[in-house]
Amino acid sequence: MSTTYLRQENEPLFPDMIWSRPERKDQRGKLLIIGGHSEALQAPIDCVRGTESALAGKTTIVLPDALKKRLPAADNVLFVSSTPSGSLATSAVGPICSVASSCDAVVMAGDLGNNSETHIVIEQILEKLPSKNIVVAGDGADQLILRPESIGRNITLILNGSQMQKLIKQCGSSTPYTTSMSAHTLYELLTNLDISANIILMHSKQLWTLVNKQVCVTNRDDLQDDFKWLALTAGVAGTMLSQNQSKPFEALVTSCLPASSLSQE
């Protein structure tokens, strides 16, 4: 197989994704962010920072009400029912999907909590929003990669190396993912992957974007391979998808640019 992926260097590969944005914030799409539990809030915070860097439109943040006493009231924050352990309860699915129905994209930022009821919440939200652009990062992605056959084309996974290793294994690929593999080998691995979801992967200081067998590589020497970049990038990706729903490849490739490139008006 010939290596035919695109490269995005210092300038946007698809500049119209940035320059064609409406000047008015209320015309830049509607985005819903879901995340957090009683012991962790960093992922939603980082996600919001990502949306701000990408000049998002209207953003609504859904948090479990276990966090209500820790946070000041805000017009764009919706508190929903939580479990005794402080994560999203199944009774929150209805209110979340009701708000999501009027949004252009949804981001599951992370810090959702690793418990069976929250797993059900994630599954039910995805089932009830089969055509909505949904970006999933952090522990939400941890859950989804265990069942890759159930992930639809409307889902975008933001993955680090260890998550990619698990996903490749679950997909039954004969070629394991390694952080030291060559660009050519990774390209072949991605384009032969039996999965419908879109992917943004950090590999060797690069962000690799996969959408419907199309691949682009963006150099990002500024990123650290920690958990913070996952939610930050998820926020940017959700913003770009909310503004460019019919162009997921172009939107997600643009999402991989640094904040300084995204904030140009």
Buried (B, 14 or more C-beta within 10 A) or exposed (E): EEEEBBEBEEEBBBEEBBEEBEEEEEEBBBBBBBBBBBEBBBBBBBBBBBBBBBBBBBBBBBBBBBBEEEEEEEEEBBBBBBBEBBBBBEEBBEBBBEBBEEBBBBBBBBBBBEBEBBBBBBBBBBEBBEEBBBBBBBBBBBBBBEEBEEBBBBBBBBBBBEBBBBBBEBBEBEEEBBBEBEBEBBBBBBBEBEBBBBBBBBBBEBBBBBBEEBBBBBBBEEBEBEBBBBBBBBBBBBBBBBBBBEBBBBBBBBBBBBBEBBEEE
